Amino acid sequence: MNRKSGHVRAGLRRRVRADTPCRSTRRAILLAAAAWPALAWAGAVRAQVKPPVVIGWFHADSRESSADYLSVFKEGLAALGWKEGSQIVIEERWADGRRERLQPLAEELAAKKPAVIVAAPTSALPAVAKAAPKTPIVMASGGDPVAWGLVKSLARPGGLITGSTNFSSNVAEKYIELLLDAAPKVKRVGVLAGPIIPGVPGSALTREAVRRSAVQYSVEARFVEVANPEEIEPAISRLAKEGAQGLVVQLNPMLRVERRRIMKLALAQRWPVVAGVREFAEEGALLSYSADALANYRRAAYYVDRILKGAKPGDLPIEQSTKFDFVLNMKTAKALGLTIPQS
C-alpha cells in the first residue's frame, strides 16, 4: 500500500509540473497583464484626441499683396482660443488677381473638406459656393452680397453665407471730391477700371458712383478698362494722350495686385492718384479712402468661431464697415507741389 501510494503521489507531482506554465511563460503573462491597463488608457486617449479642424482660406488677390489680411485673421482666431496646428489648420488658396483661376482653385480647396471657408472679395464667393455647396462661407471683405444675389438680406442672409461687407457707394463718390480738395486745378480725371462682367454687379455700381461724382463736381471722367496686367501700360498711355490730370483707380483684385506697376506709370505722369485701399497710398498714391479692411478680416475670425461652435451662417447678420481709413502720402504731395488743406 505504501509503495502504491507512493507511486500515486509521484504521478500527481509529475502531472502538476506538466500542467504548470514554465517560468518564462508566467513572466510573459504577468507583463501582459500589467501592460493591459496602460494599453487601454492609450487607446482611450487616442480616441479622445480629435484631428484639427480644416479652415479654408480663399482669396482672389495674391499672398504677397494680402498677407496682412491672413495675419490679422489668424490673430483673431488665436484671441478666441483657437490654436493653429493642434486645433485648426488653414488651407490657403490665392488666385493672384486672375479671375480664370478662381473656379479651379475653389474646386481644389473644396476637395480638402474644410469645415468653413473664409473668402474675399465678393467676386471670389460664387466660385466657392459652386465648388462647396454644403460648406459655410464667411465673407471677410467685399461688395454688396445682396446685389450679387448671394444672400437674401444683410440682417438675415439665410443659406450658408455670412460675414462682413465694406461696400458703400458713398465711398466711391468721395474719390473725386477728395482729389479736388487736394488738387483743385484738376479738370480731367482718368479712371482705371476692370471690365464690367455680366452677372457681376460690383464694378458697375462703383463706376456709376464715380460717374455721378464727376458730374456733381463738373469734372470730365475718362474711363479705361483693363482686363489683364498687360493692358495696364497701354491704358495709362491712352489716358495721358487724352489729357488726364489725375487718376482714380477703381479696384478689382487684378488692379490691386498690380498696384506697384500702376503707381510707377502714374507717378511718371506726375498724376495725383486716388484709390480705395491704403496699400496704394503706401506705394505712392496721393491718398486712399476706404473701409478698414484689416478690421473686417479680424472680424471674420468671430464668424468662424461661431460657426464652428454650432451657429447657422444664415442666422448671423452680415455686418457693414463702421471704421474707415483715410491715408494721405505727404511725400507724394510735396513731390507734386501740392499744398494740402488742413480740412
C-alpha positions in Angstrom: 0.0 0.0 0.0 2.7 2.4 0.9 4.6 1.6 -2.3 1.4 2.1 -4.3 0.5 5.3 -2.5 4.0 6.5 -3.2 3.5 5.8 -6.9 0.3 7.7 -6.8 1.9 10.8 -5.2 4.7 10.7 -7.6 2.3 10.6 -10.5 0.4 13.5 -9.1 3.6 15.5 -8.7 4.6 14.8 -12.3 1.1 15.9 -13.6 1.2 19.1 -11.6 4.6 20.0 -13.1 3.4 19.2 -16.6 0.3 21.5 -16.3 2.1 24.4 -14.6 3.5 27.1 -17.0 7.2 27.5 -17.2 8.9 30.5 -15.5 9.3 32.4 -18.8 5.7 31.9 -19.7 4.5 33.1 -16.3 6.6 36.2 -16.7 5.1 37.0 -20.1 1.6 36.6 -18.7 2.4 38.9 -15.8 3.9 41.5 -18.1 0.9 41.4 -20.5 -1.5 41.7 -17.6 0.5 44.7 -16.2 0.6 46.4 -19.6 -3.2 46.0 -20.3 -4.3 49.0 -18.3 -1.7 51.2 -20.0 -2.7 50.0 -23.4 -6.3 50.6 -22.7 -5.6 54.1 -21.4 -3.5 54.9 -24.5 -6.4 53.7 -26.7 -8.8 55.9 -24.8 -6.5 58.9 -25.2 -6.2 58.3 -28.9 -10.0 58.1 -29.2 -10.3 61.5 -27.4 -7.8 63.4 -29.5 -9.6 65.0 -32.4 -7.9 65.8 -35.7 -7.6 69.6 -36.2 -10.4 71.4 -37.9 -9.7 72.4 -41.5 -10.5 76.1 -42.3 -10.4 77.1 -45.9 -8.9 80.5 -47.0 -9.8 81.6 -50.5 -8.7 84.9 -51.8 -8.7 86.5 -55.3 -5.6 88.5 -54.6 -2.0 87.3 -54.2 -0.5 86.2 -51.0 2.2 88.9 -51.4 -0.3 91.7 -51.6 -2.7 90.4 -48.9 -0.5 88.6 -46.3 -1.6 91.2 -43.7 -5.2 90.1 -44.1 -4.4 86.5 -43.3 -2.2 87.5 -40.4 -5.0 89.5 -38.6 -7.4 86.7 -39.3 -5.1 84.3 -37.5 -4.7 86.7 -34.7 -8.4 86.9 -34.3 -8.7 83.1 -34.1 -5.9 83.0 -31.6 -7.6 85.6 -29.4 -10.7 83.4 -29.4 -8.7 80.4 -28.2 -8.1 78.5 -31.4 -4.5 77.1 -31.7 -3.2 76.6 -35.2 -1.7 73.2 -35.7 -3.3 71.4 -32.8 -6.9 72.6 -33.1 -7.1 74.1 -36.6 -5.2 74.0 -39.9 -5.7 76.6 -42.6 -5.7 75.6 -46.2 -4.8 78.6 -48.3 -5.6 79.3 -52.0 -4.7 82.5 -53.8 -5.9 83.4 -57.3 -3.2 86.1 -57.8 -5.7 88.5 -59.3 -6.6 86.1 -62.1 -10.3 85.6 -62.5 -9.9 82.5 -64.6 -8.1 80.8 -61.7 -11.0 81.2 -59.2 -13.1 78.1 -60.1 -10.2 75.6 -60.4 -8.7 76.7 -57.1 -12.1 76.6 -55.4 -12.6 73.0 -56.5 -9.1 72.2 -55.2 -9.9 73.8 -51.8 -13.3 72.0 -51.6 -11.5 68.7 -52.0 -9.8 69.3 -48.7 -13.2 69.1 -46.9 -13.0 72.3 -44.9 -15.5 72.9 -42.1 -15.8 76.5 -43.1 -14.3 78.7 -45.9 -13.2 82.3 -45.5 -13.4 84.1 -48.9 -12.8 87.5 -50.3 -13.6 89.7 -52.0 -17.1 89.2 -53.2 -16.0 88.2 -56.7 -14.5 85.1 -55.2 -17.6 83.9 -53.4 -19.6 82.4 -56.4 -16.7 80.1 -57.3 -16.5 78.8 -53.7 -20.3 78.5 -53.3 -20.4 76.4 -56.5 -17.4 74.2 -55.5 -18.6 73.6 -51.9 -22.4 74.0 -51.9 -22.8 72.5 -48.4 -19.9 74.3 -46.7 -20.4 77.5 -44.6 -18.7 80.6 -46.2 -17.6 83.7 -44.3 -17.1 86.8 -46.5 -14.2 88.6 -45.0 -14.5 91.7 -47.2 -16.1 92.9 -50.4 -19.1 94.3 -52.1 -22.8 94.1 -51.6 -23.7 90.4 -51.3 -27.4 91.2 -51.8 -26.8 92.9 -55.1 -24.7 89.8 -56.1 -27.7 87.6 -55.3 -25.6 85.7 -52.7 -27.8 86.3 -49.7 -31.4 87.3 -49.1 -30.6 90.3 -46.9 -27.9 91.6 -44.6 -29.9 91.2 -41.5 -31.0 87.6 -42.2 -28.8 86.2 -45.0 -30.2 82.7 -44.9 -28.3 79.9 -46.6 -24.6 79.3 -45.9 -23.0 82.7 -46.5 -22.4 85.4 -43.9 -19.6 87.8 -42.8 -18.7 91.4 -43.4 -19.1 93.8 -46.3 -17.2 97.1 -46.8 -19.3 98.2 -49.8 -20.7 101.7 -49.8 -21.3 103.7 -53.0 -20.7 106.8 -50.8 -17.0 105.8 -50.5 -16.6 105.7 -54.3 -18.4 109.0 -54.6 -15.7 110.5 -52.3 -12.8 109.8 -54.6 -13.1 112.8 -56.9 -14.2 115.1 -54.1 -11.0 114.2 -52.2 -8.9 114.5 -55.3 -10.2 118.0 -55.9 -9.7 119.1 -52.3 -6.0 118.2 -52.7 -5.5 119.2 -56.3 -8.3 121.8 -57.2 -6.9 122.6 -60.6 -7.7 119.1 -62.0 -10.4 119.2 -64.6 -10.0 115.9 -66.4 -9.6 112.6 -64.5 -8.7 109.2 -65.8 -10.4 106.3 -64.2 -8.7 102.9 -64.4 -11.2 100.1 -64.1 -11.7 96.4 -64.7 -14.2 95.3 -67.3 -17.9 95.1 -66.4 -18.8 91.5 -66.3 -22.4 90.3 -66.8 -23.8 89.0 -63.6 -21.0 90.7 -61.6 -22.6 93.9 -60.3 -19.8 95.3 -58.1 -17.8 97.0 -60.8 -20.8 98.6 -62.5 -22.1 100.0 -59.2 -18.7 101.6 -58.3 -18.3 103.0 -61.8 -21.7 104.6 -61.6 -20.8 106.2 -58.3 -17.6 107.7 -59.7 -19.5 109.0 -62.8 -22.1 110.7 -60.6 -19.4 112.4 -58.6 -17.7 113.6 -61.7 -20.9 115.2 -62.9 -21.5 116.8 -59.5 -18.1 118.4 -59.5 -18.0 119.3 -63.2 -15.0 117.1 -63.9 -14.6 115.2 -67.1 -14.0 111.5 -66.3 -12.3 109.2 -68.9 -12.9 105.5 -68.1 -10.4 102.9 -69.4 -10.9 99.2 -68.9 -8.1 96.8 -68.3 -8.8 93.0 -68.2 -5.2 91.8 -67.6 -1.8 93.2 -66.4 -0.5 93.5 -70.0 -3.2 96.2 -70.7 -2.2 98.5 -67.9 0.6 100.3 -69.6 -1.3 101.0 -72.8 -4.3 102.2 -70.7 -2.1 104.7 -68.9 -0.6 105.9 -72.1 -4.1 106.4 -73.6 -5.2 108.4 -70.6 -2.1 110.6 -70.9 -2.8 111.3 -74.6 -6.3 112.2 -73.7 -5.1 114.9 -71.3 -5.8 113.3 -67.9 -4.5 115.4 -65.0 -5.2 112.8 -62.2 -6.1 109.2 -61.8 -8.8 107.3 -59.9 -8.3 103.5 -59.6 -11.5 101.6 -59.4 -10.2 98.5 -57.7 -10.6 94.8 -58.6 -8.3 92.0 -57.5 -6.0 92.2 -60.5 -5.5 96.0 -60.3 -4.8 95.7 -56.6 -2.1 93.0 -57.2 -0.6 95.3 -59.9 -0.6 98.4 -57.8 3.2 98.9 -58.0 3.2 98.9 -61.8 0.2 101.3 -61.8 1.9 103.7 -59.4 5.2 103.7 -61.3 3.4 104.6 -64.5 1.1 107.2 -62.9 3.9 108.9 -61.0 5.9 109.2 -64.2 3.0 111.3 -65.5 3.0 113.3 -62.3 -0.6 112.4 -61.6 -2.2 112.7 -58.2 -3.8 109.3 -57.7 -6.8 108.3 -55.5 -7.6 104.6 -54.8 -9.7 102.5 -52.5 -7.1 100.8 -50.3 -4.3 102.1 -48.2 -1.7 100.0 -49.9 -1.9 102.3 -52.9 -1.0 105.3 -50.8 1.9 103.3 -49.4 3.1 102.8 -52.9 2.9 106.5 -53.8 -0.7 107.4 -54.4 -1.6 110.8 -53.1 -4.4 109.4 -51.0 -6.7 106.5 -50.3 -10.1 106.3 -48.7 -11.7 103.0 -47.8 -13.2 100.8 -45.1 -10.7 99.4 -42.6 -10.1 96.1 -44.3 -7.9 94.8 -41.5 -10.8 95.2 -39.1 -13.0 93.2 -41.4 -10.6 90.3 -41.7 -10.1 90.2 -37.9 -13.9 90.1 -37.5 -14.0 87.1 -39.9 -12.5 85.1 -37.0 -15.6 85.8 -34.9 -17.9 84.4 -37.6 -15.7 81.3 -38.0 -15.7 80.8 -34.2 -19.5 81.0 -34.0 -20.0 78.6 -36.9 -17.5 76.0 -35.5 -19.4 76.2 -32.3 -22.7 75.3 -34.0 -24.2 78.6 -35.2 -26.0 78.6 -38.5 -24.4 81.0 -41.0 -27.8 82.1 -42.3 -28.8 83.3 -38.8 -25.7 85.5 -38.4 -26.3 89.1 -39.7 -23.8 90.4 -42.2 -22.1 93.5 -40.8 -21.2 96.7 -42.6 -18.0 98.5 -42.0 -18.1 101.3 -39.4 -14.4 102.2 -39.4 -12.8 103.9 -42.4 -9.2 104.7 -43.3 -8.1 108.0 -44.9 -4.4 107.9 -45.8 -2.5 110.8 -47.3 1.0 110.5 -48.7 2.7 113.8 -47.8 5.9 112.8 -49.7 3.9 112.5 -52.9 2.1 115.7 -52.2 5.4 117.5 -51.8 6.8 115.9 -55.0 3.7 117.1 -56.9 3.9 120.6 -55.4 0.5 120.3 -53.7 -0.4 122.2 -50.5 -2.9 120.0 -48.6 -5.6 122.0 -46.8 -5.9 121.3 -43.1 -9.6 120.3 -43.7 
